[in-house]
């Protein structure tokens, strides 16, 4: 049985609802945003949006409304979920928390759910809340004058096919406006008054028959005008009882599919409309405050395709999107020049819309690839995201983000150090940057324009390569070069003292701190120097390590953040050893080999540092390996030696401070930040390709920055959170549908749809730069549906294989498709094989040197044939030959393979297990799940356990009963796990977002990643039974301690539910909710103690375990 842990690595990013109002304070304006299962609350400030709360909700948010009953200082938030639970939330200013005012259930035991989902509205006068969840029924929740909710009741609604319902403004009796479709598919508008006392509906003040057939939206108009706007595809009409036969004004539009709307003015004079192309329109009601005379519609400019619009203030609008990035835009009264990627609103290329800020949205993720480009054990995820023009590839990587603040082209850097002009103890900020090259040293400073410029520093040796620079106590600076050591005045650069190695030797490596320097010369001599006292350099000791050449050394004090003098120093030698000596007398304390003694790789950097107060010694080798040791500073001994590979090039090491803690920047071809957490060393990749040297550079212009040198340039960058997901966007301007990676050619192949060109394409990308290398257009009516990279048996070359289907209007499902085999060479796609098939190729898998395809209702196996051509050279083509197939599916949408096993996820018939018999060339069914699940993704956890996702946002696991007693039991897949993830999962992929370290607990735990429509990247880890049982107990303890927002139940939320089954009381089984587990880290101390006591652990130990699991998964 599989024991699974499900956790969110990336929270939902698709915006479904947004509101503006006074929720947290009566004088503060809030923007409230719903993202599927989370509510974000922001405050509007002069500097922009300030995040206040990010609240998880145990449900998918279907309705979100603000309202203010009489007597309330602030507005209340009404939230209803897709499972028909609702709550009323208020902001508690005393505690700064979200409080629950009321909760309830909108569901009925009978009734047919509406196809459009839940509609929920609050009466503008706060007299009742109305909802429609079932055809023919309208549920009413009355409110008294104080806003208290009373007992709900249902009223019968004659119209069965309701499109939209809204409450009208300015009515003495609560009045709803209903847009509906009759049996002849004509659409009409009717109003009803809600009689709360009689619990019934009465005919309202007006109605309108035969509105435009594409009408889909009602916008109620505030008093004093009242009435409603009905928005159709080609006509927008204003309706009111005083408008003459119901119509008060109408305007014809071009065919516009309105996706979202927002109110601009409190009196309802202006409205924003956004269409399916992302064009923003302004709808104006021309009126005299009593009567609407005309409607005007003006195009303003292009934004992301909106799912919600909220007018904030002063012409600023929040554009929430489920199809692309959400935006903060400003509306201009006069047109401005259009951005290059925008569609102009005027013929002369102008727009009224300016984008102020974008908010990243990964949704909808329809496919993704997990790629370990650096072969580091840590994957980066490349997603197919967005819709239509907002389509893009998103590169998601876990690690440290460096934000460039300044950069100059500066090739050949051999080292860099920050420097403070004057006394370092009284100057908190760095002023200069010392950059070393072969044969010279340059000094850079920040000029009046906050730019790096070269300057002079008198007293420094400029025509030698600097080996080390450091501020010294007393207002001095030490510079170590090949000829010796210089001490200069930090204020004016006046030379104060020099030291040269005896016998004309050359200094090869050096290190320094606030009072000491440690230098080594060619031949293996080591010298300890005292600095600064009476402006002198005093040699305190010398030593030789048996004549061994010294490769690197360090004398950083072993304290956090650092004393003035070191008591220990570390030395790495060309014999691949590290020595620990005392300072300042250079007495040998201990030694340790690095990777095999004299035959090992030479160390290039050693560093003494303390993480969380625990001393460590780090040694970076020339092959990218890093050795770490614990240090006992009293005994001078090394312990707990470990080794791991950070890259393939020599490592440099430098400490820096971030958020009050010591971190180490390990520079190489795969730069890494090292820090301590709960007694363990954590390694986070940096979002840069290469950093050879680094140093902290905390100047006034660029506070808390790092100077980072690569082979070609020097960058000043700010450091982001040490561990988080970083997202890079590759705009496509068309919608990506599938993606595959080919390591051998360092490329991606993505299948895209271009709505403007009305065509489907195969696009080849460079896997580093994401430059489009070439584009292959499919035939008319041919849609791409699958792509993989694979090799065929007895053929050393790799291919991209694309599956397609022809979508014809007269066919209910494709009857024809193609399998296309491409070879990627020199940035081009060469078509080498083409196979016509009878249906759409929904999926492809490499299968034991052959090709397995899901084609309509069949699973078919193909083998690569002999090359057609004289010599099988580049001009030859391949033949694909069908070997065998398996029938019996509705549509074989999803297929996963492992060994000889094939797992099929069907459109309607859940999951079936097939097996391939190579000796007989047949595929036969072994077992199936007889539940009716509409599948969205499948995968294989192990030989006997299979994972599925279905369209009601559930995950489930199935087990093959190979040891069952009867054939009937063996032919049935047993459901062993069920979990409501609350997300529409489109794809599972094997891989991890974090680096796995050899000494990490549960480092061998297998993980799957999944991507969803709302932009979630989730992680599913299969755990040992003992750990799963512990986490289940912790989950139960948290459930008793942590209350869900709005009083919603966690067990009910995570219980499996679809049209056929509902186990709200059972909760999940076979799964643990990692999001709930990680919420322990955010508990107040008293709550944390309560939970820890329930699982019989200390708070510290429980925190350590949860953080370890967090690092293991994301």
Beta strands, then each sheet from edge to edge (+ up, - down):
strand 1: 4-10
strand 2: 17-21
strand 3: 30-35
strand 4: 38-45
strand 5: 48-56
strand 6: 61-67
strand 7: 76-81
strand 8: 85-92
strand 9: 97-105
strand 10: 119-122
strand 11: 128-132
strand 12: 137-143
strand 13: 149-156
strand 14: 161-167
strand 15: 175-181
strand 16: 187-195
strand 17: 200-211
strand 18: 217-220
strand 19: 228-231
strand 20: 235-239
strand 21: 247-252
strand 22: 258-263
strand 23: 270-275
strand 24: 279-287
strand 25: 292-302
strand 26: 308-313
strand 27: 316-320
strand 28: 326-337
strand 29: 350-359
strand 30: 367-371
strand 31: 380-385
strand 32: 392-399
strand 33: 402-409
strand 34: 415-419
strand 35: 432-437
strand 36: 440-446
strand 37: 452-455
strand 38: 466-472
strand 39: 476-481
strand 40: 484-489
strand 41: 495-499
strand 42: 507-512
strand 43: 516-521
strand 44: 525-531
strand 45: 537-544
strand 46: 550-554
strand 47: 568-573
strand 48: 577-582
strand 49: 588-593
strand 50: 603-611
strand 51: 614-621
strand 52: 625-632
strand 53: 637-645
strand 54: 652-658
strand 55: 661-667
strand 56: 672-677
strand 57: 680-685
strand 58: 693-697
strand 59: 705-709
strand 60: 713-719
strand 61: 724-731
strand 62: 735-742
strand 63: 747-754
strand 64: 759-766
strand 65: 772-777
strand 66: 782-790
strand 67: 799-806
strand 68: 817-825
strand 69: 828-837
strand 70: 841-847
strand 71: 850-855
strand 72: 858-864
strand 73: 880-886
strand 74: 892-898
strand 75: 901-906
strand 76: 911-917
strand 77: 922-928
strand 78: 935-942
strand 79: 945-950
strand 80: 954-960
strand 81: 973-980
strand 82: 985-990
strand 83: 1007-1012
strand 84: 1017-1022
strand 85: 1071-1073
sheet 1: 82+ 83- 84+ 1- 85-
sheet 2: 2+ 3- 4+ 5-
sheet 3: 6+ 7- 8+ 9-
sheet 4: 10+ 11- 12+ 13-
sheet 5: 14+ 15- 16+ 17-
sheet 6: 18+ 19- 20+ 21-
sheet 7: 22+ 23- 24+ 25-
sheet 8: 26+ 27- 28+ 29-
sheet 9: 30+ 31- 32+ 61-
sheet 10: 33+ 60- 59+ 58-
sheet 11: 34+ 35- 36+ 37-
sheet 12: 38+ 39- 40+ 41-
sheet 13: 42+ 43- 44+ 45-
sheet 14: 46+ 47- 48+ 49-
sheet 15: 50+ 51- 52+ 53-
sheet 16: 54+ 55- 56+ 57-
sheet 17: 62+ 63- 64+ 65-
sheet 18: 66+ 67- 68+ 69-
sheet 19: 70+ 71- 72+ 73-
sheet 20: 74+ 75- 76+ 77-
sheet 21: 78+ 79- 80+ 81-
end
